[in-house]
Amino acid sequence: MTSDNIKYTIDGIFTAKGQRQRINLDMGKIHDFIDINMPIEIIRGKQDGPTIFISSAIHGDEINGIEIIRRLLAFLTKTKISGTVITIPIVNVFGFSQHSRYLPDNRDLNRCFPGLKNGSPASQLAYKFMQEIVLKSDYGIDIHTGSSHRFNYPQIRTNIKNSTNLTLAKKFNAPVILNSNLRDGSLRSAVAQLKIPVLLYEAGERLRFDENSINIGLNGILQVMKKIKILKKAPKIEPCQIFLAKSSSWVRATQSGVFSALVKIGDKVNKDQVIGYICNQFGENRVPLQAHIDGLLIGLIMMPLVNKGDAIAHIATAKEQVARTEIYDLSPLGQD
């Protein structure tokens, strides 16, 4: 088989120019002998062009991307493309079936890339995804949501010092671009090491569809596909004012209790602004929670019952660095 044919062959199935097909990528069996398959849809244009993969649900309970990809595929039935689009709406099929972030071995798949052929179940899945999808792609977009009762404001996370990534991030037209360090074992880290431009889109919360997040995600993908010349045309959208964030950090609960927010996702906040209160079940011992920096609220807890130390509000700032204190953690919870 020629190298060109290998590039367009996934799990032994070849996709010819002008062909659109679905492939169930064999992921083996689980302990009850049920076959597990990762559903993939490939669209290959009649004209040559780049290959982009669009993945969702690496964390099995982050389902916003499934709807984004469904609408993307519906749109692509009505237009011609150049190059190849590989869509993977559910990467973590194990977690998805259990409404869980994790795999059956309790591992976070997004800490297992690039994986090992004969490693743990999570590592094997990551390895196969890299071999069958990533290594055959020129670009990638990975879709996530907030985790553990947290809602993420629509945002692109990428390395803004990489000019290609920054250009594509701006074209995506999400309201926030966050400069985000690579996490060991994440898909974004493994793809970046291969010098493949990749964007991570974060929006919404786990196990929920959010219409605004879905619309921004769909339009963003189409704008990127136009920029890299997979599409000749994309729907016209109104350019938004993009907040370019160089860093971010969380405000954490200073005591346990019931949290009441005074701000909403997407709000601009000022240092020392009261963003909410924590009190006991009788409304007593009311303690204000304050923003520690000027910035934009890009993540907010949706569960009002909190314990001391819980991540409450994620604030993005235009500053390079935020000073670490006892209650402010620089590590964004649920990143990638």
C-alpha positions as CSV (number, residue, x, y, z in Angstrom):
1,M,0.0,0.0,0.0
2,T,1.4,3.4,-0.9
3,S,2.1,6.0,1.8
4,D,-0.8,8.1,0.4
5,N,-3.2,5.2,0.8
6,I,-1.9,4.5,4.3
7,K,-2.8,8.1,5.2
8,Y,-6.4,7.6,4.2
9,T,-6.8,4.1,5.8
10,I,-8.2,3.8,9.3
11,D,-8.4,0.5,11.0
12,G,-7.7,-1.2,7.6
13,I,-10.5,0.6,5.8
14,F,-9.5,2.9,2.9
15,T,-11.5,6.1,2.1
16,A,-11.3,7.2,-1.5
17,K,-11.5,10.8,-2.8
18,G,-15.1,12.0,-2.8
19,Q,-16.2,9.2,-0.4
20,R,-17.9,9.6,3.0
21,Q,-18.1,6.7,5.3
22,R,-18.4,5.5,8.9
23,I,-15.9,3.3,10.6
24,N,-16.2,1.6,13.9
25,L,-12.7,1.6,15.2
26,D,-12.1,-1.7,17.1
27,M,-11.2,-1.0,20.7
28,G,-11.3,-4.6,21.9
29,K,-13.5,-6.1,24.6
30,I,-14.3,-5.4,28.2
31,H,-14.5,-8.0,30.9
32,D,-18.1,-9.1,30.0
33,F,-16.9,-9.9,26.4
34,I,-18.8,-7.0,24.8
35,D,-17.1,-5.5,21.8
36,I,-16.2,-1.8,22.1
37,N,-16.0,0.3,19.0
38,M,-15.1,4.0,18.6
39,P,-17.5,5.5,16.0
40,I,-15.7,7.7,13.4
41,E,-17.1,9.5,10.3
42,I,-14.7,10.4,7.5
43,I,-15.4,12.8,4.7
44,R,-12.8,13.1,1.9
45,G,-13.2,15.7,-0.7
46,K,-12.6,15.2,-4.4
47,Q,-9.9,17.9,-4.3
48,D,-6.6,17.6,-2.4
49,G,-6.3,19.5,0.8
50,P,-5.3,19.2,4.5
51,T,-6.7,16.7,7.0
52,I,-8.3,17.8,10.2
53,F,-9.5,15.7,13.1
54,I,-12.3,16.9,15.4
55,S,-12.7,15.0,18.6
56,S,-15.1,15.1,21.5
57,A,-15.8,13.2,24.8
58,I,-12.3,12.2,25.6
59,H,-13.9,12.6,29.0
60,G,-16.9,10.5,28.6
61,D,-19.3,12.8,30.4
62,E,-18.4,15.9,28.4
63,I,-21.1,15.7,25.7
64,N,-21.4,19.2,24.2
65,G,-19.0,18.2,21.5
66,I,-21.2,15.3,20.4
67,E,-23.9,17.8,19.3
68,I,-21.4,20.1,17.7
69,I,-20.0,17.3,15.6
70,R,-23.6,16.1,14.7
71,R,-24.4,19.6,13.4
72,L,-21.1,19.9,11.6
73,L,-21.7,16.6,9.8
74,A,-25.2,17.8,8.8
75,F,-23.7,21.0,7.4
76,L,-21.1,19.2,5.4
77,T,-23.7,17.1,3.6
78,K,-24.6,20.3,1.8
79,T,-21.2,21.6,0.8
80,K,-18.0,20.4,-1.0
81,I,-14.7,20.2,0.8
82,S,-11.1,19.9,-0.2
83,G,-9.0,17.5,1.8
84,T,-10.3,15.3,4.6
85,V,-12.4,15.7,7.8
86,I,-12.2,13.0,10.4
87,T,-14.8,13.3,13.2
88,I,-14.7,11.4,16.4
89,P,-17.8,12.4,18.5
90,I,-17.1,9.9,21.3
91,V,-13.5,9.1,22.0
92,N,-14.0,7.6,25.5
93,V,-16.8,5.2,24.6
94,F,-16.3,3.4,27.9
95,G,-16.9,6.5,30.1
96,F,-19.7,7.7,27.8
97,S,-21.7,4.6,28.4
98,Q,-21.4,5.1,32.2
99,H,-21.9,8.9,32.2
100,S,-18.3,9.0,33.6
101,R,-15.3,11.1,33.0
102,Y,-13.0,8.1,33.3
103,L,-12.3,4.7,31.8
104,P,-13.1,1.4,33.5
105,D,-9.6,1.3,35.0
106,N,-10.4,4.6,36.7
107,R,-7.9,6.4,34.6
108,D,-8.3,9.8,32.9
109,L,-7.7,9.2,29.2
110,N,-6.4,12.7,28.8
111,R,-3.4,11.9,31.0
112,C,-2.5,8.8,29.0
113,F,-1.3,10.2,25.6
114,P,0.5,9.3,23.4
115,G,-0.1,5.8,25.0
116,L,1.6,2.4,24.7
117,K,0.6,-0.4,22.4
118,N,0.7,-2.9,25.2
119,G,0.1,-0.6,28.2
120,S,-2.9,-0.2,30.4
121,P,-6.4,-0.1,28.8
122,A,-6.3,3.7,28.8
123,S,-2.8,3.7,27.3
124,Q,-3.8,1.3,24.6
125,L,-6.8,3.4,23.6
126,A,-4.6,6.5,23.5
127,Y,-2.0,4.8,21.4
128,K,-4.5,3.6,18.9
129,F,-6.1,7.0,18.6
130,M,-2.7,8.5,17.9
131,Q,-1.8,5.9,15.3
132,E,-5.1,5.8,13.5
133,I,-6.2,9.4,13.7
134,V,-3.6,12.0,14.8
135,L,-0.6,10.8,12.8
136,K,-2.8,11.0,9.6
137,S,-3.9,14.6,10.4
138,D,-2.5,18.1,9.7
139,Y,-4.7,19.9,12.2
140,G,-6.8,19.1,15.2
141,I,-9.6,20.5,17.3
142,D,-10.5,18.8,20.6
143,I,-13.8,19.7,22.4
144,H,-14.3,19.7,26.2
145,T,-16.6,21.1,28.8
146,G,-16.3,22.1,32.5
147,S,-16.0,19.2,34.9
148,S,-17.5,18.3,38.3
149,H,-20.4,20.8,38.5
150,R,-18.5,23.6,36.8
151,F,-19.5,25.7,33.8
152,N,-16.9,27.0,31.3
153,Y,-17.4,30.1,29.4
154,P,-16.7,29.4,25.7
155,Q,-12.9,29.6,25.3
156,I,-10.1,28.4,23.1
157,R,-7.0,27.0,25.0
158,T,-3.8,26.9,23.1
159,N,-0.2,28.1,23.1
160,I,-0.5,31.7,21.9
161,K,3.2,32.0,21.3
162,N,2.7,29.7,18.4
163,S,1.7,32.0,15.5
164,T,-0.3,29.3,13.7
165,N,-2.2,28.3,16.8
166,L,-3.0,32.0,17.6
167,T,-4.2,32.7,14.1
168,L,-6.5,29.7,14.1
169,A,-7.7,30.6,17.6
170,K,-8.7,34.1,16.5
171,K,-10.5,32.7,13.5
172,F,-12.5,30.4,15.8
173,N,-14.1,33.5,17.2
174,A,-14.7,32.3,20.7
175,P,-15.0,35.2,23.3
176,V,-11.8,34.0,25.1
177,I,-8.4,32.8,24.0
178,L,-6.5,31.4,27.0
179,N,-2.8,30.8,26.9
180,S,-2.7,27.4,28.4
181,N,0.4,25.3,29.4
182,L,0.6,21.7,28.1
183,R,-0.4,19.0,30.5
184,D,1.7,15.8,30.5
185,G,-0.4,13.0,29.0
186,S,-3.0,15.2,27.4
187,L,-4.0,14.8,23.8
188,R,-3.1,18.4,23.2
189,S,0.4,17.8,24.5
190,A,1.0,14.7,22.4
191,V,-0.3,16.4,19.2
192,A,1.8,19.5,19.9
193,Q,4.9,17.4,20.2
194,L,4.3,16.2,16.6
195,K,4.2,19.9,15.5
196,I,0.5,19.6,14.5
197,P,-1.5,22.7,15.2
198,V,-4.3,21.9,17.7
199,L,-7.0,23.9,19.4
200,L,-8.9,22.9,22.5
201,Y,-12.4,24.3,22.8
202,E,-13.9,24.4,26.3
203,A,-17.5,25.4,26.8
204,G,-20.5,24.4,28.9
205,E,-20.7,21.7,31.6
206,R,-20.7,17.9,31.8
207,L,-23.8,15.9,30.8
208,R,-25.6,19.0,29.4
209,F,-26.1,20.6,26.0
210,D,-25.6,24.4,26.1
211,E,-27.0,26.0,22.9
212,N,-24.7,29.1,23.0
213,S,-21.6,26.9,23.5
214,I,-22.7,24.6,20.7
215,N,-23.3,27.4,18.2
216,I,-20.0,29.1,19.0
217,G,-18.2,25.7,18.6
218,L,-19.9,24.8,15.3
219,N,-19.3,28.2,13.8
220,G,-15.7,28.3,15.1
221,I,-14.9,24.9,13.5
222,L,-16.3,26.1,10.2
223,Q,-14.3,29.3,10.3
224,V,-11.1,27.3,11.0
225,M,-11.9,24.9,8.1
226,K,-12.3,27.9,5.8
227,K,-9.0,29.4,7.0
228,I,-7.1,26.2,6.2
229,K,-8.9,25.9,2.9
230,I,-10.9,22.8,3.5
231,L,-14.0,24.9,2.9
232,K,-14.3,27.7,0.3
233,K,-17.2,29.3,2.2
234,A,-18.4,29.3,5.8
235,P,-21.5,31.0,7.3
236,K,-20.9,34.7,7.9
237,I,-20.6,35.5,11.6
238,E,-20.3,38.7,13.6
239,P,-16.7,39.0,14.9
240,C,-16.8,39.0,18.7
241,Q,-14.5,41.0,21.0
242,I,-11.9,38.4,22.0
243,F,-10.4,38.5,25.5
244,L,-6.8,37.3,25.1
245,A,-5.8,35.8,28.5
246,K,-2.2,35.2,29.3
247,S,-2.9,33.2,32.5
248,S,-5.7,32.2,34.8
249,S,-6.4,31.0,38.3
250,W,-9.1,29.8,40.6
251,V,-10.7,31.5,43.6
252,R,-11.3,28.8,46.2
253,A,-13.8,28.5,49.0
254,T,-12.4,29.9,52.3
255,Q,-14.9,27.9,54.4
256,S,-17.5,25.2,53.9
257,G,-21.1,26.0,53.4
258,V,-23.6,27.2,50.8
259,F,-22.3,29.5,48.0
260,S,-24.4,32.2,46.5
261,A,-22.9,33.9,43.4
262,L,-23.2,37.6,42.7
263,V,-21.6,37.3,39.3
264,K,-22.4,35.3,36.2
265,I,-20.2,33.5,33.7
266,G,-18.5,35.9,31.2
267,D,-18.6,38.9,33.6
268,K,-15.6,41.1,34.0
269,V,-14.4,41.4,37.6
270,N,-12.1,43.6,39.5
271,K,-9.6,42.8,42.2
272,D,-11.2,42.7,45.6
273,Q,-14.7,42.6,44.1
274,V,-17.1,40.4,46.1
275,I,-18.2,37.7,43.7
276,G,-20.4,35.8,46.2
277,Y,-21.0,34.7,49.8
278,I,-20.6,31.5,51.7
279,C,-22.9,30.9,54.7
280,N,-24.3,28.1,56.7
281,Q,-27.7,26.4,56.2
282,F,-29.4,29.2,58.3
283,G,-27.8,32.0,56.3
284,E,-25.4,32.8,59.2
285,N,-21.6,33.1,59.3
286,R,-21.9,34.9,55.9
287,V,-18.4,35.3,54.5
288,P,-17.6,37.2,51.3
289,L,-15.6,35.6,48.5
290,Q,-13.5,38.2,46.6
291,A,-11.7,38.2,43.3
292,H,-8.0,38.4,43.7
293,I,-7.2,39.9,40.3
294,D,-8.8,41.9,37.5
295,G,-10.0,39.7,34.7
296,L,-12.8,37.8,33.1
297,L,-14.9,35.0,34.8
298,I,-14.4,32.0,32.5
299,G,-15.5,29.2,34.9
300,L,-18.0,29.0,37.7
301,I,-19.2,26.3,40.1
302,M,-22.8,25.4,39.5
303,M,-23.2,23.3,42.7
304,P,-23.9,25.7,45.6
305,L,-22.8,23.2,48.3
306,V,-19.1,23.7,48.8
307,N,-16.3,22.6,51.0
308,K,-13.3,24.7,52.1
309,G,-10.8,24.6,49.3
310,D,-13.2,23.9,46.5
311,A,-12.6,25.7,43.2
312,I,-15.4,28.3,42.9
313,A,-14.5,30.8,40.2
314,H,-12.0,30.6,37.4
315,I,-10.6,34.1,36.4
316,A,-8.6,34.7,33.3
317,T,-6.3,37.7,33.2
318,A,-4.2,39.6,30.6
319,K,-1.3,39.4,33.0
320,E,1.6,36.9,32.4
321,Q,1.6,35.6,35.9
322,V,-0.5,35.7,39.1
323,A,1.1,35.5,42.5
324,R,0.3,32.3,44.3
325,T,-1.4,32.6,47.7
326,E,-2.9,30.3,50.2
327,I,-6.4,30.2,48.6
328,Y,-5.6,31.0,44.9
329,D,-4.4,28.1,42.8
330,L,-2.7,28.7,39.5
331,S,-3.5,25.2,38.2
332,P,-6.8,25.5,36.2
333,L,-9.1,22.7,37.4
334,G,-10.2,20.3,34.7
335,Q,-7.8,21.8,32.1
336,D,-7.7,19.7,29.0
